[in-house]
Structure formats: C-alpha cells, structure tokens
Amino acid sequence: MRISKIIIMFLIAVFLTACDKRPKETVNEQQKTGAVQMCGIVKTDQEWKDTLTPEQFEIARQKGTEKAFTGKYYDFKGDGIYKCVCCGNELFDSKTKFDSGSGWPSFFDTISQKNIASVPDNSLQMERTEVICSKCNAHLGHLFEDGPKPTNLRYCINSAALDFEERKKPDK
C-alpha cells in the first residue's frame, strides 16, 4: 500500500514537471491539429468556438490580429490585471502598460515569465517573436525589443486576447 502511494506521488510529480517544461516547438504542431493539449486538458476548435466570440477565436486560436487602434484596451486606462481571454491566466499588470503609439495594448513586462511563452514567428516574411499564453497556448501578440526601460521590451498584445480584472481597492 505504501509503495503504491509513493508511485502515485512520483507520477503526479513527473506529470506536473512535464507540463511546465513542454517543448515550445510543439505549440505550433498542436495548434495545427485543432486540439491543443494543455497539461491534461484537450479542447477542440468547436469547444473554443462555443466559449469565445468569433473575433476572440480568430485572434487567440487562429493567430489573427485585430486592426490597429480598434481594440477595447489599446487606449484603456484601468487599474488592474490583464488575463488570457481563453483560460484566465494572469498575464500583465496595468502598471506595466504604456502608450507605444502602435495601436495595440503594449506592456514592458509580464506578471510572471511562467505565464507566457514566446516562439519564433516567420510568417508574413518577417522575423518576429510570437507571444502565447503558457497555460492554453492562445496567441496573444508579439514581442519586440524597442520598449521602455527597465526591460526595453514591448509586448504588443491584441485586445481580443485579453480580459481585464479591476484591482480590488483595500477596505477602509
């Protein structure tokens, strides 16, 4: 009995480690199949379509891009946390948002590097870095190295890939 508990705990630990360290190269392969493995959770394109708007699906699941200066968060000034529209993963704090002039919400840092992943994107005959949610592989936008200090990074993110949660004010 004790040995079986140890084996089960070992298998759980291996599974959790594998989820955190899955190879980035498999993200594009998984997205092409229409069913993305997310640490034991599988969702088909139809399941995503059932929970997302057509615009959110096109951008987050099909790697689309909204038109510049049209997204609900590009000029938004709220105080809080930006989350993945697909899975609720916390991505960016409004304190790191800045006006890049690009027409998309831009951030100079993430809440945690564990919450996002970046992969090469050579589409449209350009060399860019795609930013994806590390929890559900949703396409968020692109990363550029022309942002402000202290990071010199610009996470250029589609509004349709984000939800916003206002920061809770402390009780008086």
N, CA, C and O atoms as a DFTB+ gen file, in Angstrom:
688 C
 N C O
     1  1       0.830      -1.200       0.000
     2  2       0.000       0.000       0.000
     3  2       0.864       1.249       0.000
     4  3       0.610       2.175      -0.770
     5  1       1.878       1.288       0.851
     6  2       2.753       2.449       0.947
     7  2       3.528       2.661      -0.348
     8  3       3.738       3.803      -0.759
     9  1       3.954       1.586      -0.993
    10  2       4.704       1.689      -2.249
    11  2       3.814       2.265      -3.345
    12  3       4.281       3.078      -4.143
    13  1       2.553       1.868      -3.403
    14  2       1.658       2.390      -4.438
    15  2       1.420       3.891      -4.246
    16  3       1.307       4.617      -5.235
    17  1       1.340       4.372      -3.012
    18  2       1.198       5.809      -2.758
    19  2       2.430       6.562      -3.239
    20  3       2.317       7.644      -3.816
    21  1       3.596       5.995      -3.003
    22  2       4.840       6.629      -3.441
    23  2       4.889       6.681      -4.958
    24  3       5.292       7.693      -5.531
    25  1       4.485       5.608      -5.611
    26  2       4.482       5.574      -7.074
    27  2       3.507       6.600      -7.623
    28  3       3.829       7.311      -8.574
    29  1       2.326       6.688      -7.041
    30  2       1.340       7.678      -7.492
    31  2       1.873       9.093      -7.312
    32  3       1.727       9.920      -8.213
    33  1       2.488       9.391      -6.171
    34  2       3.054      10.729      -5.942
    35  2       4.162      11.013      -6.947
    36  3       4.264      12.133      -7.449
    37  1       4.980      10.034      -7.245
    38  2       6.048      10.197      -8.232
    39  2       5.465      10.505      -9.598
    40  3       5.949      11.411     -10.276
    41  1       4.436       9.775     -10.023
    42  2       3.820      10.000     -11.331
    43  2       3.183      11.388     -11.418
    44  3       3.263      12.043     -12.458
    45  1       2.562      11.830     -10.351
    46  2       1.981      13.185     -10.334
    47  2       3.085      14.231     -10.480
    48  3       2.935      15.189     -11.239
    49  1       4.177      14.056      -9.770
    50  2       5.295      14.994      -9.862
    51  2       5.870      15.026     -11.273
    52  3       6.174      16.099     -11.793
    53  1       6.020      13.865     -11.893
    54  2       6.536      13.802     -13.271
    55  2       5.582      14.502     -14.222
    56  3       6.017      15.251     -15.096
    57  1       4.284      14.267     -14.060
    58  2       3.287      14.894     -14.917
    59  2       3.331      16.413     -14.804
    60  3       3.342      17.105     -15.823
    61  1       3.357      16.942     -13.583
    62  2       3.389      18.389     -13.380
    63  2       4.666      18.998     -13.935
    64  3       4.627      20.084     -14.514
    65  1       5.778      18.331     -13.771
    66  2       7.040      18.829     -14.318
    67  2       6.992      18.844     -15.836
    68  3       7.470      19.791     -16.461
    69  1       6.425      17.816     -16.428
    70  2       6.334      17.743     -17.892
    71  2       5.473      18.873     -18.439
    72  3       5.781      19.426     -19.494
    73  1       4.404      19.221     -17.741
    74  2       3.542      20.316     -18.195
    75  2       4.290      21.633     -18.193
    76  3       4.158      22.416     -19.134
    77  1       5.066      21.893     -17.165
    78  2       5.793      23.150     -17.064
    79  2       6.937      23.241     -18.057
    80  3       7.334      24.344     -18.433
    81  1       7.476      22.116     -18.490
    82  2       8.664      22.141     -19.334
    83  2       8.417      21.540     -20.711
    84  3       9.342      21.020     -21.334
    85  1       7.154      21.608     -21.202
    86  2       6.902      21.039     -22.519
    87  2       7.660      21.846     -23.566
    88  3       7.784      23.062     -23.423
    89  1       8.167      21.209     -24.604
    90  2       8.953      21.914     -25.611
    91  2       8.125      22.969     -26.333
    92  3       6.977      22.718     -26.700
    93  1       8.695      24.129     -26.533
    94  2       7.993      25.214     -27.205
    95  2       7.685      24.865     -28.661
    96  3       6.701      25.357     -29.212
    97  1       8.514      24.017     -29.297
    98  2       8.326      23.676     -30.700
    99  2       7.006      22.944     -30.932
   100  3       6.490      22.969     -32.049
   101  1       6.450      22.301     -29.926
   102  2       5.230      21.529     -30.130
   103  2       3.989      22.412     -30.164
   104  3       2.926      21.945     -30.573
   105  1       4.088      23.670     -29.749
   106  2       2.922      24.540     -29.704
   107  2       2.303      24.685     -31.086
   108  3       1.097      24.488     -31.238
   109  1       3.101      25.026     -32.103
   110  2       2.563      25.207     -33.449
   111  2       2.007      23.898     -33.990
   112  3       0.965      23.899     -34.645
   113  1       2.682      22.780     -33.728
   114  2       2.196      21.490     -34.181
   115  2       0.842      21.192     -33.547
   116  3      -0.069      20.717     -34.226
   117  1       0.701      21.468     -32.249
   118  2      -0.559      21.210     -31.565
   119  2      -1.661      22.100     -32.110
   120  3      -2.784      21.637     -32.307
   121  1      -1.362      23.369     -32.359
   122  2      -2.391      24.278     -32.825
   123  2      -2.882      23.894     -34.215
   124  3      -4.049      24.123     -34.531
   125  1      -2.023      23.315     -35.056
   126  2      -2.433      22.910     -36.401
   127  2      -3.471      21.792     -36.359
   128  3      -4.289      21.688     -37.274
   129  1      -3.461      20.965     -35.336
   130  2      -4.382      19.832     -35.261
   131  2      -5.784      20.242     -34.836
   132  3      -6.730      19.482     -35.043
   133  1      -5.941      21.415     -34.250
   134  2      -7.254      21.854     -33.786
   135  2      -7.578      21.386     -32.378
   136  3      -8.593      21.799     -31.816
   137  1      -6.755      20.547     -31.801
   138  2      -6.943      20.104     -30.421
   139  2      -5.623      20.297     -29.705
   140  3      -4.633      19.638     -30.023
   141  1      -5.609      21.199     -28.739
   142  2      -4.373      21.560     -28.070
   143  2      -4.322      20.892     -26.700
   144  3      -5.246      21.045     -25.900
   145  1      -3.250      20.155     -26.425
   146  2      -3.049      19.501     -25.124
   147  2      -2.554      20.548     -24.144
   148  3      -1.539      21.198     -24.392
   149  1      -3.262      20.718     -23.031
   150  2      -2.883      21.710     -22.041
   151  2      -2.780      21.039     -20.692
   152  3      -3.710      21.108     -19.889
   153  1      -1.666      20.393     -20.434
   154  2      -1.464      19.731     -19.147
   155  2      -2.663      18.867     -18.791
   156  3      -3.201      18.968     -17.688
   157  1      -3.082      18.018     -19.721
   158  2      -4.174      17.096     -19.459
   159  2      -5.517      17.559     -19.978
   160  3      -6.448      16.756     -20.013
   161  1      -5.670      18.798     -20.379
   162  2      -6.937      19.316     -20.893
   163  2      -6.837      19.420     -22.412
   164  3      -5.863      19.961     -22.937
   165  1      -7.828      18.910     -23.107
   166  2      -7.858      18.999     -24.561
   167  2      -9.127      19.738     -24.969
   168  3     -10.218      19.395     -24.514
   169  1      -8.990      20.744     -25.819
   170  2     -10.150      21.456     -26.346
   171  2     -10.052      21.483     -27.864
   172  3      -9.004      21.800     -28.425
   173  1     -11.134      21.152     -28.506
   174  2     -11.188      21.211     -29.963
   175  2     -11.519      22.636     -30.395
   176  3     -11.896      23.473     -29.574
   177  1     -11.377      22.901     -31.680
   178  2     -11.763      24.213     -32.203
   179  2     -13.229      24.509     -31.881
   180  3     -13.569      25.636     -31.519
   181  1     -14.095      23.507     -32.011
   182  2     -15.515      23.723     -31.729
   183  2     -15.744      24.107     -30.270
   184  3     -16.569      24.973     -29.980
   185  1     -15.023      23.472     -29.354
   186  2     -15.164      23.819     -27.934
   187  2     -14.700      25.254     -27.678
   188  3     -15.308      25.965     -26.879
   189  1     -13.630      25.682     -28.350
   190  2     -13.197      27.081     -28.210
   191  2     -14.249      28.009     -28.798
   192  3     -14.556      29.046     -28.209
   193  1     -14.808      27.652     -29.954
   194  2     -15.830      28.491     -30.589
   195  2     -17.059      28.643     -29.703
   196  3     -17.732      29.674     -29.730
   197  1     -17.344      27.611     -28.920
   198  2     -18.501      27.657     -28.018
   199  2     -18.294      28.615     -26.852
   200  3     -19.272      29.058     -26.248
   201  1     -17.046      28.947     -26.517
   202  2     -16.781      29.805     -25.355
   203  2     -16.245      31.180     -25.713
   204  3     -16.231      32.073     -24.867
   205  1     -15.802      31.368     -26.953
   206  2     -15.211      32.642     -27.370
   207  2     -16.093      33.310     -28.423
   208  3     -16.868      32.644     -29.109
   209  1     -15.966      34.637     -28.545
   210  2     -16.628      35.327     -29.649
   211  2     -15.875      34.979     -30.935
   212  3     -14.743      34.501     -30.868
   213  1     -16.477      35.208     -32.096
   214  2     -15.760      34.943     -33.354
   215  2     -14.429      35.711     -33.451
   216  3     -13.440      35.168     -33.946
   217  1     -14.400      36.958     -32.986
   218  2     -13.160      37.739     -33.025
   219  2     -12.109      37.148     -32.080
   220  3     -10.941      37.026     -32.448
   221  1     -12.520      36.785     -30.875
   222  2     -11.593      36.188     -29.924
   223  2     -11.035      34.872     -30.466
   224  3      -9.841      34.604     -30.334
   225  1     -11.885      34.059     -31.070
   226  2     -11.436      32.791     -31.642
   227  2     -10.430      33.029     -32.763
   228  3      -9.377      32.393     -32.804
   229  1     -10.752      33.935     -33.661
   230  2      -9.864      34.224     -34.797
   231  2      -8.492      34.686     -34.320
   232  3      -7.472      34.277     -34.876
   233  1      -8.459      35.519     -33.315
   234  2      -7.181      36.068     -32.844
   235  2      -6.460      35.080     -31.926
   236  3      -5.296      34.762     -32.168
   237  1      -7.118      34.596     -30.892
   238  2      -6.440      33.774     -29.885
   239  2      -6.158      32.349     -30.357
   240  3      -5.133      31.773     -29.990
   241  1      -7.040      31.776     -31.157
   242  2      -6.864      30.372     -31.558
   243  2      -6.336      30.218     -32.979
   244  3      -5.736      29.193     -33.301
   245  1      -6.549      31.227     -33.846
   246  2      -6.126      31.128     -35.242
   247  2      -5.002      32.104     -35.592
   248  3      -4.666      32.271     -36.764
   249  1      -4.423      32.749     -34.579
   250  2      -3.297      33.668     -34.736
   251  2      -3.625      34.890     -35.602
   252  3      -2.801      35.349     -36.392
   253  1      -4.830      35.395     -35.435
   254  2      -5.225      36.600     -36.151
   255  2      -4.687      37.841     -35.469
   256  3      -4.035      37.762     -34.428
   257  1      -4.965      38.984     -36.065
   258  2      -4.564      40.276     -35.500
   259  2      -5.695      41.269     -35.707
   260  3      -6.237      41.391     -36.805
   261  1      -6.042      41.968     -34.652
   262  2      -7.068      42.999     -34.800
   263  2      -6.450      44.229     -35.454
   264  3      -5.236      44.422     -35.402
   265  1      -7.283      45.053     -36.066
   266  2      -6.789      46.281     -36.688
   267  2      -6.275      47.236     -35.615
   268  3      -6.837      47.323     -34.524
   269  1      -5.225      47.933     -35.935
   270  2      -4.647      48.906     -35.001
   271  2      -5.690      49.951     -34.611
   272  3      -6.528      50.343     -35.424
   273  1      -5.627      50.391     -33.371
   274  2      -6.463      51.452     -32.802
   275  2      -7.946      51.083     -32.726
   276  3      -8.790      51.972     -32.609
   277  1      -8.280      49.783     -32.789
   278  2      -9.684      49.375     -32.716
   279  2     -10.000      48.537     -31.478
   280  3     -11.168      48.430     -31.106
   281  1      -9.022      47.956     -30.843
   282  2      -9.252      47.070     -29.705
   283  2      -9.714      47.827     -28.473
   284  3      -9.379      48.997     -28.289
   285  1     -10.488      47.152     -27.630
   286  2     -11.067      47.819     -26.459
   287  2     -10.036      48.231     -25.418
   288  3     -10.340      49.067     -24.568
   289  1      -8.823      47.673     -25.454
   290  2      -7.830      48.001     -24.434
   291  2      -6.660      48.839     -24.936
   292  3      -5.771      49.165     -24.148
   293  1      -6.626      49.201     -26.222
   294  2      -5.437      49.906     -26.706
   295  2      -5.260      51.261     -26.017
   296  3      -4.128      51.692     -25.798
   297  1      -6.353      51.934     -25.675
   298  2      -6.267      53.242     -25.024
   299  2      -6.921      53.216     -23.640
   300  3      -7.253      54.262     -23.083
   301  1      -7.099      52.034     -23.103
   302  2      -7.779      51.823     -21.832
   303  2      -6.833      52.167     -20.678
   304  3      -5.646      51.842     -20.730
   305  1      -7.359      52.826     -19.633
   306  2      -6.508      53.298     -18.538
   307  2      -6.843      52.666     -17.178
   308  3      -6.415      53.182     -16.146
   309  1      -7.590      51.575     -17.159
   310  2      -7.989      50.958     -15.888
   311  2      -6.814      50.433     -15.082
   312  3      -5.741      50.162     -15.622
   313  1      -7.035      50.294     -13.780
   314  2      -6.013      49.782     -12.872
   315  2      -6.374      48.350     -12.493
   316  3      -7.373      48.113     -11.815
   317  1      -5.557      47.400     -12.936
   318  2      -5.852      46.015     -12.625
   319  2      -4.960      45.046     -13.379
   320  3      -3.815      45.352     -13.713
   321  1      -5.511      43.873     -13.639
   322  2      -4.766      42.766     -14.219
   323  2      -5.403      42.359     -15.548
   324  3      -6.621      42.209     -15.649
   325  1      -4.560      42.185     -16.559
   326  2      -4.989      41.674     -17.853
   327  2      -4.773      40.168     -17.861
   328  3      -3.692      39.678     -17.534
   329  1      -5.828      39.438     -18.243
   330  2      -5.800      37.979     -18.215
   331  2      -6.058      37.419     -19.613
   332  3      -6.596      38.102     -20.485
   333  1      -5.664      36.168     -19.804
   334  2      -5.932      35.466     -21.055
   335  2      -7.437      35.275     -21.205
   336  3      -8.097      34.804     -20.278
   337  1      -7.979      35.633     -22.355
   338  2      -9.412      35.517     -22.592
   339  2      -9.849      34.052     -22.656
   340  3     -11.016      33.746     -22.411
   341  1      -8.938      33.162     -22.976
   342  2      -9.278      31.741     -23.104
   343  2      -9.296      30.995     -21.780
   344  3     -10.184      30.175     -21.544
   345  1      -8.324      31.270     -20.910
   346  2      -8.187      30.447     -19.705
   347  2      -8.097      31.240     -18.399
   348  3      -8.096      30.642     -17.323
   349  1      -8.023      32.561     -18.468
   350  2      -7.960      33.371     -17.253
   351  2      -6.575      33.504     -16.649
   352  3      -6.434      34.086     -15.574
   353  1      -5.553      32.984     -17.304
   354  2      -4.180      33.092     -16.819
   355  2      -3.802      34.569     -16.689
   356  3      -4.023      35.342     -17.621
   357  1      -3.235      34.972     -15.550
   358  2      -2.829      36.363     -15.346
   359  2      -1.574      36.653     -16.153
   360  3      -0.560      35.971     -16.003
   361  1      -1.645      37.670     -17.012
   362  2      -0.564      37.947     -17.954
   363  2       0.173      39.251     -17.675
   364  3       1.399      39.260     -17.562
   365  1      -0.569      40.356     -17.563
   366  2       0.058      41.673     -17.453
   367  2      -0.636      42.512     -16.385
   368  3      -1.854      42.440     -16.220
   369  1       0.148      43.305     -15.666
   370  2      -0.367      44.265     -14.704
   371  2      -0.490      45.609     -15.422
   372  3       0.385      45.978     -16.205
   373  1      -1.568      46.335     -15.157
   374  2      -1.761      47.631     -15.815
   375  2      -0.629      48.607     -15.494
   376  3      -0.421      49.572     -16.230
   377  1       0.101      48.367     -14.408
   378  2       1.223      49.249     -14.057
   379  2       2.375      49.136     -15.055
   380  3       3.255      49.997     -15.079
   381  1       2.380      48.082     -15.881
   382  2       3.438      47.919     -16.886
   383  2       2.954      48.298     -18.290
   384  3       3.684      48.127     -19.266
   385  1       1.736      48.808     -18.389
   386  2       1.171      49.209     -19.687
   387  2       1.693      50.597     -20.047
   388  3       1.845      51.462     -19.184
   389  1       1.964      50.793     -21.336
   390  2       2.407      52.108     -21.794
   391  2       1.876      52.369     -23.193
   392  3       1.492      51.439     -23.903
   393  1       1.856      53.629     -23.584
   394  2       1.388      54.015     -24.915
   395  2       2.559      53.942     -25.880
   396  3       3.439      54.803     -25.880
   397  1       2.556      52.905     -26.698
   398  2       3.647      52.720     -27.664
   399  2       3.366      53.448     -28.969
   400  3       4.259      53.586     -29.806
   401  1       2.127      53.918     -29.153
   402  2       1.761      54.560     -30.408
   403  2       1.458      53.560     -31.511
   404  3       1.187      53.954     -32.646
   405  1       1.498      52.269     -31.194
   406  2       1.313      51.230     -32.209
   407  2      -0.162      50.933     -32.499
   408  3      -0.482      50.392     -33.557
   409  1      -1.063      51.280     -31.574
   410  2      -2.474      50.988     -31.764
   411  2      -2.930      49.718     -31.070
   412  3      -4.098      49.343     -31.166
   413  1      -2.017      49.050     -30.369
   414  2      -2.344      47.857     -29.602
   415  2      -1.903      48.074     -28.165
   416  3      -0.973      48.839     -27.914
   417  1      -2.562      47.408     -27.209
   418  2      -2.073      47.485     -25.834
   419  2      -0.624      47.012     -25.784
   420  3      -0.281      45.973     -26.347
   421  1       0.219      47.780     -25.108
   422  2       1.637      47.439     -25.013
   423  2       2.055      47.426     -23.553
   424  3       1.642      48.273     -22.761
   425  1       2.877      46.456     -23.218
   426  2       3.354      46.256     -21.856
   427  2       4.859      46.067     -21.891
   428  3       5.385      45.471     -22.831
   429  1       5.569      46.573     -20.867
   430  2       7.016      46.389     -20.853
   431  2       7.446      45.193     -20.006
   432  3       8.633      44.872     -19.951
   433  1       6.485      44.524     -19.342
   434  2       6.830      43.342     -18.559
   435  2       5.583      42.494     -18.351
   436  3       4.460      42.960     -18.542
   437  1       5.794      41.244     -17.956
   438  2       4.706      40.324     -17.665
   439  2       4.548      40.196     -16.146
   440  3       5.430      40.595     -15.387
   441  1       3.430      39.642     -15.721
   442  2       3.258      39.345     -14.298
   443  2       4.261      38.285     -13.885
   444  3       4.882      38.385     -12.827
   445  1       4.418      37.258     -14.733
   446  2       5.389      36.194     -14.481
   447  2       5.815      35.603     -15.817
   448  3       4.980      35.344     -16.683
   449  1       7.106      35.392     -15.981
   450  2       7.594      34.771     -17.214
   451  2       7.045      33.358     -17.384
   452  3       7.041      32.824     -18.494
   453  1       6.582      32.749     -16.294
   454  2       5.992      31.412     -16.393
   455  2       4.616      31.441     -17.043
   456  3       4.135      30.406     -17.505
   457  1       3.974      32.602     -17.087
   458  2       2.617      32.702     -17.609
   459  2       2.546      32.925     -19.112
   460  3       1.480      32.794     -19.714
   461  1       3.659      33.254     -19.706
   462  2       3.700      33.444     -21.158
   463  2       4.842      32.613     -21.732
   464  3       5.765      32.210     -21.024
   465  1       4.751      32.377     -23.013
   466  2       5.838      31.722     -23.734
   467  2       6.038      32.499     -25.022
   468  3       5.129      33.182     -25.493
   469  1       7.207      32.395     -25.579
   470  2       7.472      33.059     -26.855
   471  2       8.072      32.052     -27.817
   472  3       8.891      31.213     -27.443
   473  1       7.643      32.160     -29.067
   474  2       8.110      31.251     -30.108
   475  2       8.431      32.070     -31.356
   476  3       7.822      33.116     -31.580
   477  1       9.373      31.611     -32.164
   478  2       9.676      32.316     -33.412
   479  2       8.454      32.353     -34.318
   480  3       7.707      31.379     -34.405
   481  1       8.259      33.465     -34.981
   482  2       7.161      33.633     -35.937
   483  2       7.759      34.230     -37.207
   484  3       8.122      35.405     -37.238
   485  1       7.855      33.432     -38.227
   486  2       8.420      33.886     -39.501
   487  2       7.346      34.060     -40.563
   488  3       7.644      34.029     -41.757
   489  1       6.099      34.242     -40.139
   490  2       5.017      34.455     -41.091
   491  2       5.119      35.860     -41.691
   492  3       5.822      36.724     -41.167
   493  1       4.422      36.063     -42.770
   494  2       4.391      37.362     -43.455
   495  2       5.787      37.846     -43.858
   496  3       6.026      39.049     -43.965
   497  1       6.687      36.918     -44.077
   498  2       8.064      37.206     -44.494
   499  2       8.774      38.161     -43.539
   500  3       9.570      39.002     -43.957
   501  1       8.468      38.013     -42.242
   502  2       9.121      38.814     -41.210
   503  2       9.639      37.877     -40.138
   504  3       9.094      36.792     -39.936
   505  1      10.694      38.296     -39.448
   506  2      11.170      37.567     -38.281
   507  2      10.664      38.285     -37.048
   508  3      11.080      39.404     -36.747
   509  1       9.754      37.623     -36.334
   510  2       9.184      38.201     -35.124
   511  2       9.162      37.137     -34.042
   512  3       9.495      35.977     -34.284
   513  1       8.765      37.549     -32.846
   514  2       8.597      36.627     -31.739
   515  2       7.133      36.664     -31.322
   516  3       6.625      37.696     -30.885
   517  1       6.467      35.534     -31.462
   518  2       5.068      35.419     -31.066
   519  2       4.982      35.206     -29.563
   520  3       5.793      34.480     -28.988
   521  1       4.006      35.836     -28.928
   522  2       3.749      35.670     -27.502
   523  2       2.483      34.836     -27.360
   524  3       1.446      35.152     -27.942
   525  1       2.587      33.762     -26.574
   526  2       1.434      32.897     -26.339
   527  2       1.232      32.690     -24.842
   528  3       2.165      32.837     -24.052
   529  1       0.023      32.352     -24.470
   530  2      -0.288      32.005     -23.085
   531  2       0.304      30.631     -22.803
   532  3       0.051      29.684     -23.548
   533  1       1.080      30.513     -21.746
   534  2       1.727      29.238     -21.443
   535  2       0.741      28.202     -20.898
   536  3       1.056      27.012     -20.859
   537  1      -0.427      28.633     -20.484
   538  2      -1.411      27.713     -19.918
   539  2      -2.286      27.072     -20.998
   540  3      -2.630      25.895     -20.889
   541  1      -2.653      27.833     -22.044
   542  2      -3.580      27.303     -23.051
   543  2      -3.096      27.486     -24.490
   544  3      -3.802      27.126     -25.433
   545  1      -1.920      28.032     -24.659
   546  2      -1.317      28.247     -25.981
   547  2      -2.060      29.270     -26.843
   548  3      -1.910      29.264     -28.065
   549  1      -2.848      30.134     -26.240
   550  2      -3.544      31.162     -27.008
   551  2      -2.537      32.150     -27.584
   552  3      -1.582      32.542     -26.913
   553  1      -2.759      32.546     -28.829
   554  2      -1.950      33.592     -29.445
   555  2      -2.356      34.920     -28.817
   556  3      -3.537      35.267     -28.794
   557  1      -1.373      35.662     -28.306
   558  2      -1.643      36.947     -27.657
   559  2      -1.209      38.111     -28.523
   560  3      -1.923      39.109     -28.619
   561  1      -0.058      38.003     -29.150
   562  2       0.505      39.087     -29.947
   563  2       1.959      38.803     -30.229
   564  3       2.348      37.661     -30.475
   565  1       2.773      39.869     -30.192
   566  2       4.201      39.729     -30.499
   567  2       5.055      40.522     -29.516
   568  3       4.589      41.461     -28.870
   569  1       6.303      40.121     -29.423
   570  2       7.275      40.750     -28.529
   571  2       8.342      41.440     -29.365
   572  3       8.885      40.862     -30.307
   573  1       8.634      42.687     -29.006
   574  2       9.655      43.471     -29.691
   575  2      10.634      44.034     -28.657
   576  3      10.291      44.193     -27.486
   577  1      11.832      44.327     -29.096
   578  2      12.871      44.828     -28.186
   579  2      13.054      46.342     -28.331
   580  3      14.179      46.841     -28.328
   581  1      11.945      47.060     -28.455
   582  2      12.007      48.516     -28.597
   583  2      11.168      49.226     -27.542
   584  3      10.685      50.336     -27.768
   585  1      10.997      48.587     -26.398
   586  2      10.182      49.148     -25.329
   587  2      10.985      50.020     -24.382
   588  3      12.190      50.200     -24.556
   589  1      10.308      50.560     -23.378
   590  2      10.963      51.452     -22.415
   591  2      11.775      50.681     -21.381
   592  3      11.656      49.463     -21.251
   593  1      12.587      51.408     -20.665
   594  2      13.326      50.827     -19.548
   595  2      12.323      50.480     -18.445
   596  3      11.291      51.148     -18.374
   597  1      12.538      49.535     -17.623
   598  2      13.810      48.868     -17.378
   599  2      14.044      47.630     -18.251
   600  3      15.155      47.100     -18.260
   601  1      13.023      47.150     -18.989
   602  2      13.180      45.891     -19.725
   603  2      13.576      46.087     -21.184
   604  3      14.152      45.190     -21.799
   605  1      13.269      47.260     -21.738
   606  2      13.441      47.531     -23.176
   607  2      12.600      46.598     -24.035
   608  3      12.905      46.390     -25.209
   609  1      11.541      46.036     -23.457
   610  2      10.661      45.133     -24.186
   611  2       9.314      45.788     -24.431
   612  3       8.868      46.647     -23.671
   613  1       8.673      45.353     -25.522
   614  2       7.308      45.793     -25.838
   615  2       6.492      44.561     -26.200
   616  3       6.642      43.994     -27.282
   617  1       5.632      44.161     -25.279
   618  2       4.686      43.102     -25.557
   619  2       3.492      43.771     -26.234
   620  3       2.698      44.450     -25.583
   621  1       3.376      43.575     -27.520
   622  2       2.321      44.187     -28.333
   623  2       1.193      43.154     -28.430
   624  3       1.325      42.161     -29.145
   625  1       0.092      43.382     -27.717
   626  2      -0.911      42.352     -27.474
   627  2      -2.269      42.759     -28.052
   628  3      -2.663      43.922     -27.971
   629  1      -2.969      41.802     -28.626
   630  2      -4.309      42.035     -29.146
   631  2      -5.306      42.159     -27.998
   632  3      -5.324      41.325     -27.092
   633  1      -6.134      43.200     -28.037
   634  2      -7.170      43.371     -27.006
   635  2      -8.095      42.167     -26.938
   636  3      -8.502      41.759     -25.850
   637  1      -8.432      41.593     -28.089
   638  2      -9.381      40.477     -28.125
   639  2      -8.840      39.228     -27.444
   640  3      -9.606      38.310     -27.154
   641  1      -7.533      39.172     -27.180
   642  2      -6.943      38.023     -26.482
   643  2      -6.929      38.238     -24.974
   644  3      -6.458      37.383     -24.224
   645  1      -7.448      39.388     -24.531
   646  2      -7.367      39.753     -23.117
   647  2      -8.727      39.965     -22.473
   648  3      -9.689      40.367     -23.128
   649  1      -8.785      39.692     -21.199
   650  2      -9.860      40.131     -20.308
   651  2      -9.190      41.023     -19.277
   652  3      -7.986      40.911     -19.044
   653  1      -9.955      41.899     -18.667
   654  2      -9.402      42.804     -17.665
   655  2     -10.153      42.630     -16.357
   656  3     -11.383      42.575     -16.333
   657  1      -9.401      42.544     -15.275
   658  2      -9.997      42.485     -13.940
   659  2      -9.484      43.669     -13.138
   660  3      -8.284      43.807     -12.897
   661  1     -10.415      44.519     -12.730
   662  2     -10.051      45.709     -11.964
   663  2      -9.425      45.312     -10.631
   664  3      -9.850      44.354      -9.986
   665  1      -8.402      46.075     -10.236
   666  2      -7.728      45.821      -8.963
   667  2      -8.681      46.127      -7.813
   668  3      -9.363      47.152      -7.813
   669  1      -8.718      45.248      -6.857
   670  2      -9.570      45.460      -5.688
   671  2      -8.974      46.555      -4.824
   672  3      -7.779      46.552      -4.529
   673  1      -9.815      47.481      -4.426
   674  2      -9.388      48.563      -3.553
   675  2      -9.416      48.067      -2.110
   676  3     -10.343      47.359      -1.718
   677  1      -8.403      48.434      -1.312
   678  2      -8.409      47.997       0.096
   679  2      -9.603      48.593       0.840
   680  3      -9.983      49.743       0.619
   681  1     -10.183      47.782       1.725
   682  2     -11.295      48.261       2.556
   683  2     -10.782      49.285       3.546
   684  3      -9.687      49.153       4.093
   685  1     -11.600      50.321       3.769
   686  2     -11.190      51.384       4.701
   687  2     -11.762      51.131       6.059
   688  3     -11.532      51.912       6.981
